[in-house]
């Protein structure tokens, strides 16, 4: 009966065929050379490596065999470079807590990261803005280079090398699933074929292999996705003068949002989402033009109109009369002086969401399950949230001696994370579309919504205590809980 519960989602016959053409089952060969692991994590990026770390350091997995498959080479950061990487992540306090639970955050703190204590989000088509901060200027989030996070994760994987095996330069090229109803001549586990022809088996496969996940495709799980008409340009910027630099800035331009994240007193990281054509221009233009374009994007009022400004001023006066309170004043962003050579890179943007996160003996996490627009800064935080949830259910299953690959607890993870992620994806997509226009009615709507919310400090405080800043900011405009485009799970 337990086997039937664990395998009920795979289905049989025509129903299984409709799930996808890549699903395959196999008979049990009994090959003694096949090593059987309790958990195999396919994909050794930030989320996959963190998943393996979390399992390896969990007390209920001390007697389990865990394998991490990474197609690339081992990344060694022998010495911290003087220049900052252009690939950074905005880490929420919730994600920092996860990294702390298995010791990775200590390594990050001993290397380098930058806390930010305020966030300012404002509209390029009006004077509307919202400022977020916490009492006593507590840290709202942290900006960390991806290489630093990966180095910390690698260190913690090495600390549990007796429990977690890492195979670098090893790519899975095939997955064979167990029969829906096991028989005496069938294997109860997932078989994985590697690029060198070797095979192994696992009781639970965790797909963490990115938004083009081969695990998801092999399982025949449908993925709802579309490409945006935008690309993101990232770069490492040097400020005109040293500042306290503890504010995360984001401005919504008609062509897309531009964000400036602090890295040090004099260095910040740029993420500029714009049209494909404009992104290509930004990457190819000379340094002086590029710096001028950034400063203009943050400072210029060319998209303002007298009508919108007057309407916004009227609302401000009305709110001040009805509810006298201290309203956050607009701060001026820092001026950019230069850009690091060869730090400009662009990549196309899109949205994706898997119809299912789990199957018998399979779970998807990170970008394999969902892909989000960077205006929310939530990509890696969503993945770390997946890890926290899946770890909770797997830890309970291991403690109670249950089959790790059984749907009875995997569906708990799926329900928990889909409820969170679908709302966040929808809110982010809505914000992207709402701010990608200069149409007067929509500009007026979002201007009034942003101003009203900025005046209601209890709403902002409630937002800060919620699970996701990105989800909270939608509360500004659509009475949801979308607080800001940057953080907090």
Secondary structure, 3 states (H helix, E strand, C coil): CHHHHHHCCCCCHHHHHHCCCCCCECECCCCCCCEEECEEEECCCHHHHHHHHHHHCCHHHCCCCEEEEECCCCCCCCCCCCCCCCCEEEEEHHHHHHHHHCCHHHHHHHCCCEEECEEEEEECCCCCEEEEECHHHCCCEEEEEHHHHHHHHHHHHHHCCCCEEEEECCCEEEEEECCCCCCCCECCCEEEEECCCCEEEECCEEECCCCCCHHHHHHCCCEEEEEEEEEEEEEEEEECCCCCCCEEEEEEECCEEEEEEECCCCEEEEEEEEEHHHHHHHHHCCHHHHHHHHHHHHHCCCCCCHHHHHHHHHHHHHHHHHCCCCCCCCCCCCCEEEECCCCCEEEEEEEEEECCCEECCEEECHHHCEECCHHHCCHHHHHHHHHHHHHHHHHHHHHCCCCCCCHHHHHHHHHHHHHHHHHHHHHHHHHHHHHCCCCHHHHHHHHHHHHHHHHCHHHHHHHHCCCCHHHHHHHHHHCCCECCCCCCC
